[in-house]
Amino acid sequence: MIARYLVIVGLLLLAACGKKGPLVPPESFAPAPVSALSVEQKEDAFYVSWPAPSKDEAGRPLKELAGFRVYRRPVLPPDEDCEECPTAYTLVKTVDLEYPQDVRFYNNRYVFADRNVTDGVTYQYKVVSFRNDGSESAASNRARRAKIAAPPAPHLSAAAGPTSVVLQWEAPSGTVGKPAGAYVYRRRGEDVSTLVLLTPTPVVERQYEDLRLERGVTYVYTVRAVVDIDGMPVEGAVSNEVRGMLAEPE
């Protein structure tokens, strides 16, 4: 009787264990790799940006994402370059999502401004994300860019009329690359949080008429010259600020 009882208990335990399914390896809870890492140059800094992963390695919704580590390496000549060497990459930024400091979140992407870059050097970046328990993702895609001397600041002027503000600027001389126009920026008074890019593509006419204005509001404008380097735009230094508002009708 006792033996029969033990057999029944054992079968029940085996059945119960079978319902739990296979054990999940700890690494499957690590974040999925960051995708769509990119880098662009604005003035004398590289702006490295990426979206946060939404899944873990197993494809489940990601929980407890804690931050990111940004790595950079200089790209050497082909006969000297070694991306897989242990000392190739240097950690340049650890991003704590609870206290991101100078890393901004804009348009669903984290943006880190790397200002410690040198003209004439090509740099490659990768990003690793990590959770609160310390588990890390695999490395992201790589993003590469050559640093150039950015265009100097243009000189900007503004003329207000009853229906618009017309901006005009002088293109800076002595720039590297092919001139591609200028980006126009605007904010409302001294509120820097209202700063917007008015021109999604560079303006090549050296003039811009802003018609989307509210009467009684003072606007502040700046422009940045843009050059093309191997198909990639590079923004230069910011111009002087000019103010404009709709003129009162006579």
FILOGU-304857 format. One record per residue (C-alpha): x, y, z. Coordinates in steps of 0.5 Angstrom, whole numbers. Example, Ala and Ser with C-alpha at 12.3 -4.5 7.8 and 13.67 -1.06 7.14 Angstrom:
NODE       X       Y       Z
NODE      25      -9      16
NODE      27      -2      14
//
This chain:
NODE       X       Y       Z
NODE       0       0       0
NODE       6       5       2
NODE       9       3      -5
NODE       3       4      -9
NODE       2      11      -5
NODE       9      13      -7
NODE       8      12     -14
NODE       2      16     -14
NODE       5      22     -11
NODE      11      21     -16
NODE       7      21     -22
NODE       3      27     -19
NODE       9      31     -18
NODE      12      29     -25
NODE       5      32     -28
NODE       6      38     -24
NODE      13      39     -26
NODE      11      38     -34
NODE       6      44     -33
NODE      11      49     -32
NODE      15      48     -38
NODE      22      49     -40
NODE      27      54     -36
NODE      28      61     -39
NODE      35      62     -39
NODE      37      69     -35
NODE      40      72     -41
NODE      33      72     -45
NODE      31      77     -40
NODE      36      82     -43
NODE      34      88     -47
NODE      34      86     -55
NODE      40      90     -58
NODE      39      98     -60
NODE      37      99     -67
NODE      37     105     -72
NODE      43     108     -68
NODE      46     114     -72
NODE      51     120     -72
NODE      50     127     -75
NODE      55     133     -74
NODE      52     140     -72
NODE      57     145     -71
NODE      63     142     -68
NODE      60     136     -64
NODE      57     129     -66
NODE      50     128     -64
NODE      49     120     -63
NODE      42     118     -63
NODE      38     112     -62
NODE      31     109     -60
NODE      30     105     -54
NODE      29      98     -55
NODE      22      95     -53
NODE      23      88     -53
NODE      28      83     -49
NODE      32      78     -52
NODE      26      73     -52
NODE      21      78     -55
NODE      17      80     -49
NODE      16      87     -47
NODE      22      90     -44
NODE      22      91     -37
NODE      26      95     -32
NODE      31      98     -37
NODE      36     102     -33
NODE      40     106     -39
NODE      45     105     -44
NODE      53     105     -45
NODE      56     109     -51
NODE      62     107     -54
NODE      67     110     -59
NODE      73     108     -63
NODE      77     112     -68
NODE      77     108     -75
NODE      84     107     -77
NODE      87     105     -84
NODE      85      99     -87
NODE      92      95     -85
NODE      91      98     -78
NODE      84      98     -76
NODE      81      92     -71
NODE      74      93     -69
NODE      74      87     -65
NODE      81      88     -61
NODE      79      89     -54
NODE      82      96     -53
NODE      78      99     -60
NODE      72     102     -57
NODE      72     107     -51
NODE      66     108     -46
NODE      65     115     -47
NODE      58     116     -44
NODE      54     112     -39
NODE      46     114     -39
NODE      42     113     -33
NODE      35     114     -35
NODE      33     116     -28
NODE      38     122     -28
NODE      40     123     -36
NODE      44     129     -34
NODE      46     132     -41
NODE      43     127     -45
NODE      36     129     -48
NODE      30     125     -51
NODE      27     128     -57
NODE      23     125     -62
NODE      23     118     -59
NODE      30     118     -59
NODE      36     119     -54
NODE      41     124     -56
NODE      48     125     -54
NODE      53     130     -56
NODE      60     128     -57
NODE      64     134     -57
NODE      71     131     -56
NODE      72     129     -63
NODE      78     132     -68
NODE      77     134     -75
NODE      80     129     -80
NODE      78     123     -76
NODE      73     118     -77
NODE      69     115     -71
NODE      65     109     -70
NODE      60     109     -65
NODE      56     103     -62
NODE      51     103     -56
NODE      49      97     -51
NODE      43      98     -46
NODE      42      95     -39
NODE      37      93     -34
NODE      36      94     -27
NODE      39      87     -25
NODE      45      89     -29
NODE      44      85     -35
NODE      46      88     -42
NODE      44      87     -49
NODE      48      85     -55
NODE      51      91     -58
NODE      47      96     -63
NODE      49      97     -70
NODE      55     101     -72
NODE      54     109     -74
NODE      60     112     -77
NODE      62     119     -79
NODE      68     123     -81
NODE      69     130     -77
NODE      70     136     -81
NODE      71     143     -80
NODE      64     146     -79
NODE      62     152     -83
NODE      62     159     -80
NODE      56     163     -77
NODE      52     167     -83
NODE      50     174     -81
NODE      43     174     -81
NODE      38     180     -82
NODE      30     181     -81
NODE      25     185     -84
NODE      18     185     -81
NODE      12     187     -85
NODE       4     186     -84
NODE       3     179     -86
NODE      10     176     -85
NODE      18     177     -83
NODE      23     176     -88
NODE      30     174     -87
NODE      36     175     -91
NODE      43     172     -89
NODE      50     172     -92
NODE      53     165     -94
NODE      60     164     -90
NODE      66     163     -94
NODE      72     158     -94
NODE      68     152     -92
NODE      69     145     -93
NODE      65     141     -97
NODE      59     143    -102
NODE      55     149    -100
NODE      48     146     -99
NODE      44     152     -96
NODE      42     154     -89
NODE      37     151     -84
NODE      32     156     -81
NODE      30     156     -73
NODE      25     160     -69
NODE      23     161     -62
NODE      18     165     -59
NODE      21     170     -55
NODE      26     168     -49
NODE      22     161     -49
NODE      28     156     -51
NODE      23     150     -50
NODE      19     153     -57
NODE      25     153     -61
NODE      23     149     -68
NODE      27     148     -74
NODE      22     152     -79
NODE      26     148     -86
NODE      26     141     -86
NODE      31     141     -92
NODE      36     147     -93
NODE      34     153     -96
NODE      39     155    -102
NODE      36     162    -103
NODE      39     166     -97
NODE      32     168     -96
NODE      26     166     -92
NODE      19     169     -91
NODE      16     166     -85
NODE       8     167     -86
NODE       6     163     -80
NODE       6     168     -74
NODE       1     170     -69
NODE       0     178     -68
NODE       3     181     -62
NODE       8     175     -61
NODE      16     177     -62
NODE      20     171     -65
NODE      27     170     -65
NODE      31     167     -71
NODE      37     164     -72
NODE      40     160     -78
NODE      46     155     -79
NODE      50     154     -86
NODE      49     147     -89
NODE      55     143     -93
NODE      54     137     -96
NODE      60     132     -95
NODE      59     125     -99
NODE      52     126     -99
NODE      51     127     -91
NODE      49     134     -89
NODE      54     138     -84
NODE      51     144     -80
NODE      55     150     -78
NODE      56     155     -73
NODE      49     159     -71
NODE      48     166     -73
NODE      47     172     -69
NODE      40     172     -67
NODE      35     177     -70
NODE      28     179     -67
NODE      21     180     -71
NODE      14     181     -71
NODE       8     183     -75
NODE       8     190     -76
NODE       1     193     -75
NODE      -3     195     -81
NODE      -3     202     -82
//
